[in-house]
Amino acid sequence: MSAWIKSMRLSVCILASFLAITGYTLVGTGTSWVAVAAVFFIASATMLQNDWRDRFHDIRKGKVLAYQHAGKFLALLSVFWLVSGGLIALAAVHDTSVGVALAILAVAGVVYSETRMIPFVPIVLVSLASASPAALPLAAGTSSEKLWLLFLSATLVVFAREITKDLDDKQIDGGYKWTIPLAFGEQRSRILAAVIIVAGLVAAAKVSLAILPAASLAVIASVTLVRGVKPSTSRKYLDAGMALVILTLITFG
């Protein structure tokens, strides 16, 4: 059971949902819980979709669930996409623009795995898509500088996070994916990720200075990256820091 839960990256999907809640909180228009639920299921379906598409490649790093249980995995993937579709339709009933935005997010989740050899496209696509829940109120017609800054911050942080994941997989991705570590080398990629994390934190601080204590963990992530610590360790600090930043923004605005 734990392997199935791990495939959905629940922590990442929950953070995506809370990012949507943060956006609604900042504009004070009331949270669309249907949209928040849709974000969770779309994010989960995207994670499963990626594992399904990479099921043969992932054997090299010990991820064999999608390969060994192909029928069950595909059935689970189909259920999550069906639920996502239903929630998107329901959201569109309440607000057509939000429904369209969620549909675009779902399409991005499907397309992402097919762009792996195009330079910069996969990482840019996943960064923009992952940050888009923060901007859902914008789709509903709300105008807010804070939302744009939150969207920018999330985009930058996700971009850096993806670099750390690609650093983990550098040894097996050659010839299968185009990634920044493969193109520019490990040390340059570490420095780039660290700088981008700091830039993301600056954008978040412009939303609210209350995030500064929470952001300290993300700063540690930047420092550890530059110092050569395992990317997965730096990513844990980054995830914890950004989770605290999101919770701080929800609590204090």
C-alpha positions in Angstrom: 0.0 0.0 0.0 2.8 2.4 0.8 4.3 2.0 -2.7 0.9 3.0 -4.2 0.7 6.1 -2.0 4.3 7.0 -2.8 3.5 6.9 -6.5 0.9 9.7 -6.0 3.4 11.9 -4.1 0.7 12.9 -1.7 2.8 15.5 0.0 3.3 17.4 -3.3 -0.4 17.0 -4.2 -1.5 18.3 -0.8 0.8 21.3 -1.2 -0.7 22.0 -4.6 -4.1 22.1 -3.0 -3.0 24.3 -0.2 -1.4 26.6 -2.8 -4.8 27.1 -4.3 -6.3 27.8 -0.8 -3.5 30.4 -0.3 -4.5 32.2 -3.5 -8.2 32.4 -2.5 -7.2 33.4 1.0 -5.0 36.3 -0.3 -7.9 37.8 -2.3 -10.5 37.1 0.3 -13.2 36.1 -2.2 -14.0 32.8 -0.5 -12.4 29.4 -1.4 -13.8 27.3 -4.2 -13.5 23.9 -2.6 -14.4 22.2 -5.9 -11.4 23.8 -7.5 -9.2 22.9 -4.6 -10.3 19.2 -4.9 -9.8 19.3 -8.6 -6.2 20.5 -8.1 -5.5 17.6 -5.8 -6.9 15.0 -8.2 -5.2 16.5 -11.2 -1.9 16.7 -9.4 -2.3 13.0 -8.3 -3.3 11.9 -11.8 -0.3 13.7 -13.3 2.1 12.0 -10.9 0.6 8.6 -11.8 0.7 9.5 -15.5 4.4 10.3 -15.3 5.1 7.0 -13.5 3.0 5.1 -16.1 4.8 6.8 -19.0 8.3 6.2 -17.4 7.5 2.7 -16.1 10.3 1.0 -18.2 12.9 3.7 -17.6 12.1 3.9 -13.8 13.2 0.2 -13.4 16.8 1.5 -13.4 16.1 3.5 -10.2 14.2 0.8 -8.4 10.6 2.1 -9.2 8.8 -1.0 -10.5 5.2 -0.6 -9.3 3.8 0.6 -12.6 5.8 -2.1 -14.5 5.0 -5.0 -12.3 1.3 -4.1 -11.7 0.5 -2.5 -15.1 -3.2 -3.4 -15.1 -4.0 -2.2 -11.6 -1.8 0.9 -12.1 -3.6 1.9 -15.3 -7.0 1.3 -13.7 -6.0 3.6 -10.8 -4.7 6.2 -13.2 -8.0 6.1 -15.2 -10.0 6.6 -12.0 -8.0 9.6 -11.0 -8.4 11.2 -14.4 -12.1 10.4 -14.4 -12.6 12.0 -11.0 -10.5 15.0 -12.2 -12.7 15.4 -15.3 -15.8 15.3 -13.1 -14.5 18.0 -10.8 -13.3 20.2 -13.7 -16.8 20.0 -15.1 -18.4 20.8 -11.8 -16.0 23.8 -11.3 -16.9 25.0 -14.8 -20.6 25.0 -13.8 -19.8 27.5 -11.1 -17.3 29.5 -13.1 -16.4 28.7 -16.7 -13.0 30.5 -16.6 -11.9 28.4 -13.6 -13.1 25.2 -15.3 -11.1 26.1 -18.4 -8.0 26.9 -16.3 -8.3 23.5 -14.6 -8.7 21.8 -17.9 -5.5 23.4 -19.2 -3.8 22.2 -16.1 -4.9 18.7 -16.7 -3.8 18.8 -20.4 -0.4 20.0 -19.2 -0.2 17.0 -16.8 -0.8 14.7 -19.8 1.6 16.4 -22.2 4.4 16.8 -19.7 5.7 13.3 -20.0 5.8 13.5 -23.8 8.2 16.5 -23.9 11.1 15.0 -22.0 13.6 15.4 -24.9 12.8 19.0 -25.8 15.2 21.4 -24.1 13.7 23.4 -21.2 10.1 22.6 -22.1 9.4 19.9 -19.4 10.8 21.9 -16.5 9.1 25.1 -17.6 5.9 23.3 -18.2 5.9 21.5 -14.8 6.9 24.8 -13.0 4.1 26.8 -14.5 1.5 24.1 -14.1 2.5 23.4 -10.5 2.3 27.1 -9.6 -1.0 27.7 -11.4 -3.3 26.7 -8.5 -2.2 29.9 -6.8 -3.5 31.9 -9.8 -7.0 30.3 -9.9 -8.7 33.5 -8.5 -7.1 35.4 -11.4 -9.0 33.1 -13.8 -12.1 34.0 -12.0 -11.5 37.7 -12.8 -9.8 38.8 -9.6 -6.9 41.3 -10.0 -4.2 41.0 -7.4 -0.5 41.9 -7.4 0.0 39.5 -4.4 -1.4 36.6 -6.5 1.1 37.3 -9.3 3.9 37.4 -6.9 2.8 34.2 -5.3 2.6 32.6 -8.7 6.1 33.8 -9.6 7.4 32.6 -6.3 5.9 29.1 -6.7 7.1 28.9 -10.3 10.7 29.7 -9.3 10.7 27.3 -6.4 9.2 24.4 -8.4 11.8 25.1 -11.1 14.6 24.8 -8.6 13.0 21.7 -7.1 12.8 20.0 -10.5 16.5 20.6 -10.9 17.2 18.8 -7.7 15.2 15.8 -8.9 17.1 15.8 -12.2 20.3 15.9 -10.2 19.2 12.7 -8.4 18.6 11.0 -11.8 21.5 12.4 -13.7 23.2 9.0 -14.0 20.3 7.3 -15.7 18.6 10.1 -17.6 21.2 10.4 -20.4 19.6 9.6 -23.8 16.1 9.4 -22.3 15.5 13.0 -21.1 16.9 16.4 -21.6 17.7 17.9 -18.2 19.6 21.0 -17.0 22.2 18.8 -15.0 22.9 16.8 -18.2 23.2 19.9 -20.3 25.2 22.2 -17.9 26.8 19.9 -15.4 26.1 19.2 -11.7 27.8 22.2 -10.0 26.4 24.8 -12.3 23.0 23.2 -11.8 23.3 23.3 -8.0 24.3 26.9 -8.1 21.4 27.8 -10.5 18.9 26.0 -8.3 20.2 27.7 -5.2 19.9 31.2 -6.8 16.4 30.5 -8.1 15.2 29.3 -4.6 16.4 32.6 -3.2 14.7 34.6 -6.0 11.5 32.7 -5.2 11.8 33.5 -1.5 12.2 37.2 -2.4 9.0 37.1 -4.4 7.2 35.4 -1.5 8.5 38.0 0.9 6.9 40.7 -1.2 3.6 38.9 -0.7 4.1 39.1 3.1 7.2 39.6 5.3 5.5 37.1 7.8 7.0 34.3 5.7 10.6 35.1 6.6 10.9 32.8 9.6 9.3 29.9 7.7 11.6 30.6 4.7 14.7 29.8 6.7 14.4 26.1 5.9 14.3 26.9 2.2 17.5 29.1 2.7 19.1 26.0 4.2 18.1 24.1 1.1 20.0 26.6 -1.0 23.1 26.5 1.2 23.2 22.7 1.2 22.9 22.5 -2.5 25.9 24.8 -3.1 27.9 22.8 -0.5 27.3 19.5 -2.3 24.8 17.8 0.0 22.6 15.1 -1.6 19.9 16.8 -3.7 17.2 14.7 -2.0 18.3 16.1 1.4 18.2 19.7 0.1 14.8 19.0 -1.3 13.4 17.9 2.0 14.5 21.2 3.5 12.9 23.0 0.6 9.6 21.2 0.8 9.4 21.7 4.5 10.2 25.4 4.2 7.7 26.0 1.4 5.0 24.1 3.3 5.5 26.5 6.2 5.5 29.5 3.9 2.1 28.4 2.5 0.7 27.7 5.9 2.0 31.1 7.1 0.3 32.9 4.2 -3.0 31.1 4.8 -2.9 32.0 8.5 -1.6 35.6 8.3 -2.3 36.6 4.7 
